Amino acid sequence: MAGQVTSTTFDLDADAAQCLAEVITFVRKSRSVTRPEIATSTGLSRTLATKYIDVALELNLLQSGEVGQSTGGRAPRLIDFNPNAGTILVAELGATGFNVAASDLNGNLLGTTFTRVEISDGPDVVLALVENSFDDLVGSLKIKNLWGVGIGVPGPVEFATGLPVSPPIMPGWDKFPLRERFSTKYKVPVWVDNDVNLMALGEHALRNDPITNELIFVKIGSGIGAGILTHGQLHRGAQGCAGDIGHIALSSNEKVQCRCGNLGCLEAVSGGLALIRDAEVASSKNESAHLKIRKKAKLRIEVRDVIEGSNNGDRWCVERVVKVGSDVGTVLATLVNFHNPSLIVLGGSVSAAGDKLLASIRETVLSRSLPLATRDLQIRITDFPIESGLVGAVEMVISELFSSENLRKWVSVGRPNQSSIHV
């Protein structure tokens, strides 16, 4: 993981930074390519492509690879992206715990760990634990080339500032300066986003399939949210809160008050916290034999108890999981008609309910959406329940580091740091 730290610097104008960014991004996505392929794919002349390939080689972002196949003349030397030029630290915060990992610049995760803590304990408690986990990774992996930090949180984030804004399930976190805290400690640029946006980015990167270019990733956990990709690009909206479907009101006469203050929000009716609330009532009213037994065995029922009851055929648990699917499917049907995705992927703790939940969502979406919008639509549960959010955080950091604007700033000083980018 250590890699080589370069001291090479370049002063680039805006056009040169754009060309360099295009070259680096293409090679990173392609992994091993020839110089002519880089020129063709970026639209640069061979002279300009060679110029910026050489710049990227000097910056240690690209490296000479193996000899490729000859097409009649001298066999070309392949150009590879250098994933070990820098290291990224990432954390995905949830309602009841967080995952952290280190990663190279290709999103290969190392040292993934989970720590249980309630997000409602507040930022000082939670972030001190995150920093401890990061420090353990830096020490155990001997990281000396840290280039950035990516953080996902379970609430709305103003992406331009990295500030959580009135996050319903995160009391005490409103406008907490996450970016400043981590950038001050680690002296590198930091980016923060809603966790489900990062899951969408991670699903896109891990699946590496064109079907994910038009993707809606739905996290059904303590809250409910969606990350939306269009043409392979994340849609954050004007302030960064696009996809907050958990606060869409259901058309049924639900009178449940949501943490946001409104009545009948999807999250308040069928999110993970709603499942726990309703399960507690069901166990006290003897409506579920399974939950009654679980209640006697411990103080608090959890989402996994409802899922276990559903898998074991408990009637109340089955019906409740099916209702979650129907409620989520009702909202998704509107999104399908509006956005016309190719793929909907389900994640979050409630998605562990599996086929019963999936069948209910599919049935509702298909019955409420236009035939053309669902003709080729796939709906599935993620294959990457742990990795997607962490890899998505890496992709967020990489896309920002290698954007032409930020690339221009940090290549002038040799490597990314918080003062070169967060000014």
Secondary structure by P-SEA (a helix, b strand, c coil): cccccccccccccaaaaaaaaaaaaaaaaaccccaaaaaaaacccaaaaaaaaaaaaaacccccccccccccccbbbbbbbccccbbbbbbbbcccccccccccccccccbbbbbbbbccccaaaaaaaaaaaaaaaaaaaccccccbbbbbccccccccccccccccccccccccaaaaaaaaaccbbbbbccaaaaaaaaaaaaaccccccbbbbbbbccccbbbbbccccccccccccccccccccccccccccccccccccccccccaaaaaaaaaaaaaacccaaaaaaaaacccccaaaaaaaaaaccaaaaaaaaaaaaaaaaaaaaaaaaccccbbbbbcccccccaaaaaaaaaaaaaccccccccbbbbbcccccccaaaaaaaaaaaaaaacaaaaaacccccccccccccc
